Amino acid sequence: MKKRKKKTGRLLARLLLIALVAAMVSPFHLGNGYLRSGDFATVEVARKDNIRTIASRYTARTEDVDELVEAIIEVNGLPADGSLRAGQSLRVPILKDRLPKLAEK
């Protein structure tokens, strides 16, 4: 009987852990359209670039910059602070309906 309780306890603990991780991750990504985008621009990081300046080039709406920064970090496997190095190649997810007018040409 003790073995069965231990197995049940372990199973419940694993399920709880999975549910907790899913609850923490899901809300952040479901609303971010950039993470669902299949279109990408490839950018080479210049010496004075940072992740926010790059993101701001690929969205017309300033309120979208944070979402695009998050997506660039995730897509490229960057550190959480988004640190870059000159010469690095990045994939930038794009949403065609949110591109600045100059970038569309």
VEXKEVEX-113707 format. One record per residue (C-alpha): residue number from 0; x, y, z. Coordinates in Angstrom, 2 decimals. Layout:
REM VEXKEVEX-113707
+-----+---------+---------+---------+
! num !      xx !      yy !      zz !
+-----+---------+---------+---------+
! NUM !       X !       Y !       Z !
...
+-----+---------+---------+---------+
END
This chain:
REM VEXKEVEX-113707
+-----+---------+---------+---------+
! num !      xx !      yy !      zz !
+-----+---------+---------+---------+
!   0 !    0.00 !    0.00 !    0.00 !
!   1 !    2.88 !    2.40 !    0.78 !
!   2 !    4.40 !    1.86 !   -2.70 !
!   3 !    1.12 !    2.76 !   -4.34 !
!   4 !    0.85 !    5.98 !   -2.31 !
!   5 !    4.43 !    6.91 !   -3.23 !
!   6 !    3.75 !    6.31 !   -6.95 !
!   7 !    0.54 !    8.34 !   -6.79 !
!   8 !    2.33 !   11.12 !   -4.92 !
!   9 !    5.16 !   11.24 !   -7.47 !
!  10 !    2.70 !   11.26 !  -10.35 !
!  11 !    0.72 !   14.11 !   -8.81 !
!  12 !    3.93 !   16.05 !   -8.16 !
!  13 !    5.01 !   15.63 !  -11.80 !
!  14 !    1.61 !   16.67 !  -13.11 !
!  15 !    1.61 !   19.70 !  -10.85 !
!  16 !    5.07 !   20.70 !  -12.06 !
!  17 !    4.04 !   20.35 !  -15.72 !
!  18 !    0.88 !   22.39 !  -15.11 !
!  19 !    2.88 !   25.08 !  -13.30 !
!  20 !    5.44 !   25.38 !  -16.10 !
!  21 !    2.69 !   25.50 !  -18.75 !
!  22 !    0.83 !   28.18 !  -16.80 !
!  23 !    3.97 !   30.31 !  -16.54 !
!  24 !    5.00 !   30.04 !  -20.19 !
!  25 !    1.73 !   30.01 !  -22.13 !
!  26 !    0.33 !   33.46 !  -21.31 !
!  27 !    3.50 !   35.18 !  -22.47 !
!  28 !    3.58 !   33.61 !  -25.90 !
!  29 !   -0.02 !   33.18 !  -26.99 !
!  30 !   -0.55 !   36.89 !  -27.53 !
!  31 !    2.76 !   37.52 !  -29.27 !
!  32 !    2.09 !   37.34 !  -33.01 !
!  33 !    5.79 !   37.66 !  -33.80 !
!  34 !    6.40 !   34.26 !  -32.21 !
!  35 !    3.85 !   32.71 !  -34.57 !
!  36 !    5.24 !   34.44 !  -37.68 !
!  37 !    6.68 !   32.36 !  -40.48 !
!  38 !    8.29 !   35.37 !  -42.21 !
!  39 !   11.76 !   36.51 !  -41.21 !
!  40 !   14.28 !   39.17 !  -42.14 !
!  41 !   17.96 !   38.42 !  -41.67 !
!  42 !   19.97 !   41.21 !  -40.05 !
!  43 !   23.68 !   41.56 !  -39.40 !
!  44 !   24.28 !   43.38 !  -36.12 !
!  45 !   26.27 !   46.61 !  -36.53 !
!  46 !   28.62 !   47.86 !  -33.84 !
!  47 !   26.18 !   50.39 !  -32.33 !
!  48 !   23.07 !   48.21 !  -32.63 !
!  49 !   21.14 !   46.86 !  -29.70 !
!  50 !   18.13 !   44.59 !  -29.72 !
!  51 !   15.63 !   47.45 !  -29.22 !
!  52 !   16.98 !   49.54 !  -32.11 !
!  53 !   16.81 !   46.52 !  -34.41 !
!  54 !   13.27 !   45.69 !  -33.27 !
!  55 !   12.14 !   49.29 !  -33.78 !
!  56 !   13.21 !   49.10 !  -37.45 !
!  57 !   10.79 !   46.23 !  -38.08 !
!  58 !    7.60 !   47.51 !  -36.52 !
!  59 !    5.61 !   50.67 !  -37.20 !
!  60 !    3.98 !   50.64 !  -33.77 !
!  61 !    6.14 !   51.59 !  -30.80 !
!  62 !    3.90 !   49.51 !  -28.52 !
!  63 !    5.01 !   46.38 !  -30.45 !
!  64 !    8.74 !   46.83 !  -29.83 !
!  65 !    8.75 !   44.85 !  -26.57 !
!  66 !    6.93 !   41.91 !  -28.19 !
!  67 !    9.37 !   41.92 !  -31.10 !
!  68 !   12.35 !   42.08 !  -28.72 !
!  69 !   10.98 !   39.04 !  -26.89 !
!  70 !   10.50 !   37.19 !  -30.19 !
!  71 !   14.01 !   38.03 !  -31.47 !
!  72 !   15.50 !   36.73 !  -28.21 !
!  73 !   13.49 !   33.51 !  -28.40 !
!  74 !   13.95 !   32.82 !  -32.13 !
!  75 !   17.71 !   33.35 !  -31.97 !
!  76 !   18.34 !   31.66 !  -28.60 !
!  77 !   19.82 !   34.85 !  -27.14 !
!  78 !   20.44 !   35.48 !  -23.45 !
!  79 !   17.44 !   36.95 !  -21.61 !
!  80 !   19.03 !   40.41 !  -21.59 !
!  81 !   19.19 !   40.35 !  -25.40 !
!  82 !   22.90 !   41.10 !  -25.57 !
!  83 !   24.35 !   41.15 !  -29.09 !
!  84 !   27.77 !   41.32 !  -30.70 !
!  85 !   28.77 !   43.14 !  -33.87 !
!  86 !   28.69 !   40.90 !  -36.92 !
!  87 !   26.16 !   38.51 !  -35.41 !
!  88 !   23.41 !   37.38 !  -37.76 !
!  89 !   19.85 !   37.53 !  -36.44 !
!  90 !   16.52 !   36.26 !  -37.70 !
!  91 !   13.88 !   38.91 !  -37.09 !
!  92 !   10.27 !   37.69 !  -37.26 !
!  93 !    8.12 !   40.11 !  -39.24 !
!  94 !    4.41 !   40.77 !  -39.47 !
!  95 !    3.74 !   42.39 !  -42.83 !
!  96 !    0.80 !   44.41 !  -41.53 !
!  97 !    3.03 !   46.01 !  -38.85 !
!  98 !    6.09 !   46.91 !  -40.94 !
!  99 !    7.02 !   50.58 !  -41.23 !
! 100 !    6.14 !   52.00 !  -44.66 !
! 101 !    9.80 !   52.50 !  -45.62 !
! 102 !   10.68 !   48.87 !  -44.86 !
! 103 !    7.97 !   47.56 !  -47.21 !
! 104 !    9.61 !   49.04 !  -50.32 !
+-----+---------+---------+---------+
END
